[in-house]
Amino acid sequence: MITDHDLLRDYAATGSEAAFGELVRRHTDLVYSAALRQLGEPEAARDVTQSVFVDLARKATAIKTDMLLAGWLYRSTRYAVLNELRSRKRRQERERQAMQLLDSGSETAPDWERIAPVLDEALARLGEKDRDAILLRFFRNESLAVVGQRFGISEDTAQKRVSRALDKLRGLLVRRGVTATTSGLAAALLANSVQAAPVEVTASLATSALGLASQSASTSFFSWAGWKAAATCAATAGVVAVAAVQWKPPAPPVTASAAVVFIDDLTANLGLKSRLFSVAFSPDGRWLVTCGGWVAPREAGELVVWDAQTRKERLVWRQFHAFRSAVFSSDGQRLLVGDFGGVTRLVNPATGAVLATLPQRNGIINHATFAPDEQTVLFCSFDGTITVWDVATRKTQHVFAVPGEKLTKIAVSPDGQFLASVSWLGQAHVWDLPKRQKLHTLAVSQPTPDDPMETLKAEAVVFTPDSKGFVTTGCDGRVQLWDAATGKLTRTFEGQGTAPVLNALFTRDGRRLITSDGAGRVRLWDVNTGNQTAVLATLQPACFGLALSADGRRLATASWDYTAKLWNAETLELIGVCRRDLGKEPSE
């Protein structure tokens, strides 16, 4: 077998593109996955991956033959990630002022209904550079760093350009009878300027446009999969070349018992298995929804609604971005869905029809939930925001901002009094939700010396049924119960070990806590004593999704072994398994 160092020597001596391409094929998953775990953003992970292989090409002659190449690549990935995190911290400081605008939300934002009718006319009167700056920053939700890159200027200069353009736009709106401060206008644009097109429009438009284009020219695009399969390095330029691959429209879906909704047909024939991030029961227990996807070697997403009795698919919903969160409304007529592309939607679970598309965020929608009265929905993003959206008016009510933190999970107390979030910085934030006032900021996880960045992350938060307390979990293995009113730690659940605790929920009576972890174990705890009462250890690998049926009789788990499993919640006996291959057609 040709070793990694054989290929590296071949490339160093001859510049062989085939040799370097084989090295990329062998090791891309390792590099990309390590970068994604630490950065949490597919786009940033791709940039780091490319920089690591560029570095490999440049240093090919200097790497010693007794050095494990995978080890060298991992260390290089770590250095590249640390550089990215340092750059990100500097960017976050520059973004802090903009994030604080969001925190003032509805108080500073003028009425969008007055802005919308005259906005496009005002934009048309701006100069091209000013208009482009507005579009990038507020319509595309790009960071100031990206705006600067597009214009070939520094972040500081980009911030000044955006501010000047925004002030000019405000002046044009004032002439049309719309009074707004510059900061208020910025908040209004960020919250309302872009709505994602309905899924049926996207699907039909893609099909018709590609069909027309194919009559005159072949259509291709740069794909991550193509980059992985055929990346080569031009030594003099020091860059990795990206291979273009031909896109082919997928065959029409076969007739099946389940409805198939294509948000983006690029995933239709991938044949990958979907890692599951979330699982939820419908209120009547008849249906189960799972969502997930794949982020390497390319991103793809799939959401499935299952018959919980037969474990047959009712709905299969595919798109380019992986799905991160899905939950039923109390009447079972709506699904609230969030994805890696920053989009949150309300969806009909029977047909897949999009009922509403919520304001897009600049980061993964890690969690979305209905408020107890279901008059509003809340969703959190890696951009450090929690958006409160009114279902009836379809307007953003408020945006809570936690600048510089990647929010992983949110929870609303059953009485609607408290809102809590946890983040990758190991902190929990608690607000008085009706008053929109911050109550507590708590350190809920602690880094360990062996892997301080990973173990710092807090993963889950859930309120007790009586709304008096909440539990947090983290990648350091901690499971802790806190008093919601005082912010004091009231109990630590002992015996979990060091595996990251990824999810948690209470039984309806609040007497038991159920957790799932990165080692594939589900644990049941007595809330009064803090002791374990049972351990389910037959799940591999990480168990991200956890759900309990309304009657408390069935437990559902969803994990990175590509399956959702149903269990008897009392005996912990396996009832059945829901499994799909991403891109395959629904079962007959």
Phi, psi and omega in degrees: 000137179287124183277168177301319183287332172299314180295320181294319177295319179300315180294316182297325184276321189242349185072026184299117177292325180296319180295315180292322177299323178292322176298317178299316181299319183290326194241359181300317182300318179300310184293311183298315182296319178297318179294319182294320179301321186273331183260329177077003182232121181305319183295316178294322178296322178296318179298316179296317180301315180296318181295325179295317180286331171298317179297320178299316180297319182291328186253017185304322183282344186262350183281126183288147183289340179271005181263131177293121184296322178300322178294319178298316180295321180296316179296319178297322177297317180300314179298317181295321178296315180299320176297318179296320180294322177294318178296321180296321180297319177295320179296321182296325177297318179291330181276349189303320182297319178294322179295325179293332174299320180297323184296333178281342169045238189291340182292326185258341185280130175290169182296118181297330180297334177275328181285314190307315184295335184247359186297311185293326175296318179293318178300322181296336181272352175285155171294161186300315182294320178295317180296317179297322178297317178296315182297316181295313187285318189251334180265327177262355179058032180281150176286166177296330177298316180292319177303315178299319179298318181297325181265353182071035181230171180284167178296319180299316179294322178297320179298318179294320180295316179297318180297316179295317180296320180295321179293322177296318179296319178300318179298319178295323179290323178300320178296339179259017173087010180253111181267128180202146169284161178298318180293322178295321178296319178300315180297319180295318180295316180299324185276334193230351194290333184232131172239132179295143179292148177304151184300323183292329177291314180301313184295312183291323180295316180299316182295312183291320181295316180292326178296317178293319182295325184291343178289336183245335182200154176285146182252129178224164177211161178276120184245147176298320180298319178295322178298318181295318187286329189222029179291134176228167184238132171267108190298321183291327180271336179069035180232154176268126181280140181257127183275130176278139179238151182280130177271134177238126178301136181290158176294151178302145181296146179287156177294128184215166181288337181264146173286140179244121180246123178258113171277324178212112187290357180299339182267357194298325185243027183291321181069022177272160173266139188271120170290133184261133180254336189211150176214145179206145174272150166287159184302326180274358178079003183283330188237155178228134176246132174239148177215151181177220182149208185218141177242353175212138008283349174212160184276142176200149183225150177212133175242135182230132170259123185250150164285118187291341179274310184269343183061034173260150182286136173260322181216135173237123187235119186242147175202176182291313184276141176295146176273144182244330187212141175206135180210145178278151167285169185293335177267358179074006184268352182222146171246135173257118191233133175236150185225177182290345180272004179085014183253137175239135182226153164259129190229144171285118185288347180273324186245341185083003179294136179280120180273329178196145174244122186274165181304133183284144177250163181265064181163166180303135170277098186284332182201141175224144183209153171278143168292158183306323179276354179059017173280339177226158170239154180231141176215145182245155186224162174293351177276007175084024181236152169238117182262132174253119189238130182277124184292320184287312183273345183058042178233153174287123177278320185196154174232114173277132182242134173236082188304134174083004182243137174273110184278130185257329182203148174232162176209144174246133180296149182305331179273001178075009185276323187242147169239134179229149176222158171230159188218172178289350175271009176075024183243149170247137176242135181235132179239154162281109189294312179299322182273346182059039181247136177289131179255314186216148164234118189238140172275109188252352175217155183233137179289147175259154185298329185287329180208074189296325183290317183288316186284349177288336189294135169264139190248323188219153173215137180210138180274152173291153181302334180271003176069005183276338182217174176212152179253139172240150175229159182212172179286353174274003179088003183278141171232117189226144178252131184238152173278124186293324184284319185260340184077013181272144175287126182250337179199143170245128180275115187268151174102004180289326186091203185254358179295140179299133179266115193264336183205162180202149173206158177258149167290163187300325181277355178076006183276337181234146174246138178241130179233156174230152187225178184288349176266006178082018181258143171247129182240141174251134185235145170275117186293325183291322183259339185079008182267150174287140176248340179196153176227127175255112190240030183255015181255133176216140352271244188301137179256102183270321186263142182210130180209150179235133178295158185299328179276357177076008186270335184237139176247134177245137176235148176226131188221180181276012169268016173074015184233155164247135182239144176252134184231151168288119187292339180271313184266345184062026174277142181289129177267316182182172185232135172253120183220139175220153167263124182301127179097344177285155179284155179300152179292150180292000000 
